[in-house]
Amino acid sequence: MTTKPPLPTGPGSPQDVPPAPGQFPIDPATLPGPIRDELQAPDPVAIDTASKELKDGLNHCPKCGSTEIRQRAGTDQLVCLFCRHQWTAARVEEEFGLGEGIGELKGTQVASGAKDISADAASLRTFKCSGCGAEVVVNTENAMTARCHWCRHVLGVNEQIDNGAVPDAVLPFHIQKDDAVARIRQFVGKRQMFALKAFKQEFAPENVLGVYLPYMVVDANASADVAGYGEVETRRYTRGEGKDQKTYYDADVYQVRRHVDFTVDDLTMESNAARGNLDTQANTNNVINAILPFDTKNAVKWNASYLMGYSSEKRDRDVEQLRPRLEDQLLSIARAQVQSAVRGYDRGVRWEQEHLDVHGTRWVAMYLPVWLYSYQQGGKGGMLHYIAVNGRTGKTMGSVPVQQWKLITAALTVGTIVEGLALWFIGR
Amino acid sequence: MDNDSTLLLLAMGPASAAGLYWMLYRYYRNTDKSHAFERETAITAQPVSGMQADVKVSEVRGTQATAISGNNVGDYRRRVKRV
């Protein structure tokens, strides 16, 4: 009974449960004015785009056949730059029935764009231009469209190929570049005092890049069981006099088991190995993870025209490689769900065992829009610091490198003042 | 003033320095942030069951600890033994 639960295992760092927005471990009101002002400055606002009407289309303009097709900025519509025709199409949610029947999901359903990547699949693809017959190469590592250098036709990778570059759906950018730049400015603006000097000097948010990052969007139907021990306080009393007075507790120990059946709709996971590595000691990918969730319900059927002017990153993880991560997240969800069902144990619960049954999953590959600003910190322990803006909601998160000597000096100064007060109090 | 509270007072200086450093570091670097999928995805859960089977197995008398040892009820991302 006194045995401690084993150390955490399994993928998915950071293991810390993220704090609620605006929560600080120290009350900002107790801190010196300039620090407090920085902490309490407003965050970039995230907007809700869930109700926006969505549209989509084909690679050739359905009216004139031109390939000069762009996304109409700030909308999900495509517009033909030749005849100004704008057109509509289906959201994958309705087209493939993705929101329905999660409770009845059985087995593993994988959408065509989320299928396993062939071992010999190459990133460089050659396409025959249908306009003039020339051969045009598209590097699917970072782009999904190219212009024919002979006849100026725009070629897009529209058919699904086996290298994982073509997803099932794409969620077009809504937040435009100016907006993203303003959000990054605001985010960095409230983190100036202890920021690395070189970072501040080289800060140029105009260099932000619009990137479509690959994700797997998973629906799951699962059951979980957890078992452990919980304690209920029965008596609280004090012993000893004056300075030796101590509080003691009596408690009843219960063996506790809980079971929960649940479904999860649109759980979003990075499907690029490098991007999915959230080790905060080595990289700052966790800030890109933190701008989730997206309004994935509004994703439209894949069309390479949406990627004109943006770069993209290729998926390199298959369903089976992401399954441990999914199970880890499902267990976390189950543990969060049972938390309210053990409130009666006022001295807490020590869970020792957990069990997960995944009845069914549905996997859809999606490209999701992210504005990325990056700064490479030099020197020992330097890493690539990202500031990321959700291309749909505007949610902004980032990592600002710190000027260590400044931060240490500030901490020591405050510590010295507190220590001085303590000494004065003792010496009284 | 007894020794215990003197030590406690003396420890306040270093503790506040370390606490402030740690808090500001996190504020700039956001190393604790990630997608809170537990509350930010659409989850539909059936009512939790198993309350009837809870049995009292022992008692604790006169402990000074304010919570059960290894309390992990709110730390739901730490995996325990998978069975």
Interface residues (C-beta under 8 A of the other chain):
Chain A: M1 T2 K4 P5 P6 P8 T9 G10 G12 P14 Q15 D16 V17 P18 P19 F24 P25 I26 L31 I35 L39 I102 G103 R191 F194 A195 D225 G228 Y229 G230 E231 T234 K243 K246 T247 Y248 Y249 D250 A251 D252 V253 Y254 Q255 V256 R257 R258 H259 V260 D261 F262 T263 V264 D265 D266 L267 T268 L278 T280 T284 N286 V287 N289 A290 I291 L292 P293 D328 Q329 L331 S332 I333 R335 A336 Q337 V338 Q339 S340 A341 V342 Y345 R347 G348 V349 R350 W351 E352 Q353 E354 H355 L356 M397 G398 S399 V400 P401 V402 L407 I408 A410 A411 L412 V414 G415 T416 V418 E419 G420 A422 L423 F425 I426
Chain B: M1 D2 D4 S5 T6 L9 L10 M12 G13 P14 S16 A17 A18 G19 L20 Y21 W22 M23 L24 Y25 Y27 Y28 R29 N30 T31 D32 K33 S34 H35 A36 F37 E38 R39 E40 T41 A42 I43 T44 A45 Q46 V48 S49 G50 M51 A53 D54 V55 K56 V57 S58 E59 V60 R61 G62 T63 Q64 A65 T66 A67 I68 S69 G70 N71 N72 V73 G74 D75 Y76 R77 R78 R79 V80 K81 R82 V83
